[in-house]
Amino acid sequence: LSITITVAALSVTTTSGSLPLGVVSTVYPGATLQATGGIQAYSWAVTTGSLPAGLSLNSATGAISGTPTASGTVNFTVTVTDSETPSVKTATANLSIAVNPAVSVTTTSPLPAGVIGTSYRQTLAASGGITPYTWVATVLPAGLSLNAATGVISGTPSGTFTGTMSVTVTVIDSESPQRSAAAALNITISAPAFSVTTTSLAGGTIGNAYTNQTLQATGGISPYTWTVT
């Protein structure tokens, strides 16, 4: 009786797209390299290049773990070796891991100025960490609000406050656990240009009641107070 046993060719099944994104100073979410074929147990090694600084490969399990210490995309080659005898088999794969810097607010102070009664819109920006971001802010000028999902400050300034206000904005990323960064941004709110728009008054006649004339102004912040100076 003749029996033939065929062992499937050894290959690495992990692809570059399956390796999670890393973030500087945050524990890597972990990735376990996978292979198929050959004879188990497998042994893993990085044979060209290196893993991102702070990460290591478990030669027995194929697990990549650690805490990245530098940002950037690193390319490397892994080799898996099986346990066939008398001759082991190997397979390789070219992989990469991208490491983002820690999350930070990239919008700088001051924000564009706003004018009471005039529509306002400004988008905050951040980088690093893992998107999507969530935004929160301390009190904003009256009439303005912050969209937590988009980071857009919008609305129409209202009320009586004019001057510069310091607003602390915080961006929270989607890491697990989440990481955040804050920045103090100044925003100046001013009143519209103020002026008297009445340019002339009707004439009067001695001994006759004067026809009421209402003075008009624009801009500033109402209500107005009038005096003869």
C-alpha positions in Angstrom: 0.0 0.0 0.0 1.5 3.3 -1.1 0.3 6.5 0.7 1.1 10.0 -0.4 0.9 12.9 2.1 1.0 16.4 0.7 1.8 19.3 2.9 0.4 22.7 1.8 2.9 25.3 0.9 3.8 27.7 3.7 2.6 31.3 3.3 2.1 34.4 5.3 -1.5 35.4 5.2 -1.2 38.7 7.1 -1.3 41.7 4.8 0.0 45.3 5.4 -3.6 46.5 5.5 -4.4 44.4 8.6 -1.7 45.9 10.8 -3.3 48.5 13.2 -2.3 52.1 13.3 -0.1 53.1 16.2 0.2 56.3 18.2 3.4 57.6 19.9 3.4 57.0 23.7 0.2 54.9 23.6 0.3 51.1 24.0 0.0 49.5 20.6 -3.4 47.9 20.0 -1.6 44.7 19.0 -1.3 42.6 15.8 -0.7 38.9 15.5 0.8 37.7 12.3 -0.8 34.8 10.6 0.5 32.0 8.3 -1.0 28.9 6.7 0.4 25.7 5.4 3.6 24.0 6.3 3.9 22.2 9.6 3.2 24.0 12.9 4.6 25.3 15.2 5.8 28.4 13.4 8.7 30.7 14.3 8.6 34.4 13.3 11.4 36.9 12.7 11.9 40.3 11.2 14.5 39.7 8.5 14.6 43.0 6.7 14.3 46.4 8.2 12.9 46.8 11.7 9.7 47.3 13.6 8.8 50.9 14.7 10.8 52.0 17.7 9.2 50.6 20.9 7.6 47.6 19.3 8.7 44.0 19.3 7.8 40.7 17.6 7.2 37.5 19.7 9.0 34.8 17.7 6.7 32.0 19.0 3.3 33.7 18.6 3.8 36.2 15.9 2.4 38.9 18.1 3.6 42.5 17.7 3.3 44.6 20.8 4.8 47.5 22.8 4.5 51.3 22.9 5.7 53.3 19.9 8.2 56.0 20.7 8.5 57.7 17.3 6.1 58.6 14.5 6.2 57.6 10.9 5.6 54.7 8.6 8.1 51.8 8.9 8.4 49.1 6.2 9.8 45.7 7.1 9.9 42.0 6.0 8.8 39.2 8.3 9.8 35.6 7.8 7.9 32.6 9.1 9.6 29.2 9.5 7.7 26.0 10.0 8.6 22.8 11.8 9.0 20.4 8.8 11.8 17.7 8.9 14.3 17.2 7.7 14.1 20.6 5.9 12.1 23.5 7.3 10.1 25.7 5.0 10.0 29.5 5.1 7.8 32.2 3.7 8.1 36.0 3.8 5.8 39.1 3.6 6.6 42.8 3.2 4.6 44.7 5.8 4.3 48.2 7.2 3.1 49.9 10.4 2.2 53.6 10.5 2.6 55.4 13.8 0.9 58.8 14.3 2.2 61.4 16.7 0.1 62.1 19.8 -3.1 64.1 19.2 -2.8 67.9 19.2 -4.8 71.0 18.3 -3.2 72.6 15.3 -5.4 75.7 15.1 -3.5 78.6 16.4 -4.6 81.7 18.4 -6.2 84.1 17.7 -9.3 82.8 15.9 -10.8 85.1 13.2 -12.7 88.0 14.8 -16.4 88.1 14.9 -18.9 91.0 14.7 -22.2 91.1 16.6 -25.1 90.4 14.2 -22.9 88.9 11.5 -22.7 85.2 10.7 -19.5 83.5 11.9 -17.9 80.2 11.0 -14.5 78.7 11.8 -13.3 75.1 11.6 -10.9 73.9 14.3 -8.1 71.5 13.3 -6.2 68.7 15.0 -3.6 66.1 14.0 -2.2 62.9 15.4 -4.0 60.3 17.5 -6.7 58.2 15.8 -9.7 59.8 14.1 -12.5 60.5 14.3 -12.1 63.4 16.8 -14.6 64.8 19.3 -14.5 68.5 20.2 -15.5 70.3 23.4 -15.0 74.0 24.5 -15.4 76.2 27.5 -17.9 79.0 27.2 -18.1 80.6 23.8 -19.2 84.2 23.0 -23.0 84.4 23.0 -24.6 83.2 19.8 -21.8 80.8 18.9 -21.6 77.0 19.3 -19.1 74.2 18.7 -20.1 71.1 16.6 -18.6 68.2 18.6 -18.1 66.0 15.5 -16.8 68.5 13.0 -15.0 71.1 15.2 -16.9 73.9 13.5 -17.6 77.0 15.6 -20.6 78.8 14.0 -23.5 81.0 14.7 -24.1 84.8 14.9 -22.5 86.7 17.8 -25.1 88.4 19.9 -25.5 90.1 23.3 -23.6 93.1 24.6 -20.1 91.7 25.1 -17.3 93.2 23.0 -13.6 92.5 23.5 -11.3 89.4 23.5 -12.4 86.2 25.1 -10.1 83.2 25.8 -11.7 79.9 24.8 -10.2 76.6 25.8 -10.9 73.9 23.2 -10.2 70.2 23.7 -9.9 67.5 21.1 -10.5 63.9 22.0 -9.4 61.1 19.7 -10.7 57.5 19.2 -7.9 55.6 20.8 -8.6 53.0 23.5 -8.2 54.5 26.0 -9.0 57.9 24.5 -6.4 60.6 24.5 -7.0 64.4 24.4 -5.2 67.7 23.9 -6.2 71.2 24.7 -5.4 74.7 23.5 -6.4 78.2 24.6 -7.6 80.3 21.7 -8.5 84.0 21.8 -11.5 85.3 19.8 -12.3 89.0 19.6 -15.9 90.1 19.2 -16.7 93.7 18.1 -19.8 95.7 17.5 -20.8 96.8 14.0 -19.5 100.3 13.0 -21.6 102.9 14.9 -22.9 106.0 13.2 -25.8 108.5 13.1 -27.7 107.9 9.8 -30.0 111.0 10.0 -28.3 113.7 7.9 -30.9 116.5 8.0 -34.0 117.7 9.9 -37.2 119.3 8.6 -37.4 123.0 9.1 -39.6 124.6 11.8 -41.9 127.7 11.9 -42.0 130.0 14.9 -45.3 129.6 16.8 -46.2 126.3 15.1 -45.7 122.9 16.6 -42.7 121.1 15.2 -43.3 117.9 13.3 -41.7 115.1 15.3 -38.4 114.0 13.7 -36.9 110.7 14.9 -33.2 110.5 14.8 -31.7 107.3 13.4 -28.5 105.4 14.0 -26.9 102.1 12.9 -24.3 99.7 14.3 -23.1 99.6 17.8 -25.3 97.8 20.2 -28.9 98.9 20.8 -30.7 100.2 22.7 -29.3 103.7 22.0 -29.3 106.7 24.3 -29.5 110.2 22.7 -28.2 113.5 24.0 -27.7 117.0 22.5 -24.0 117.7 23.0 
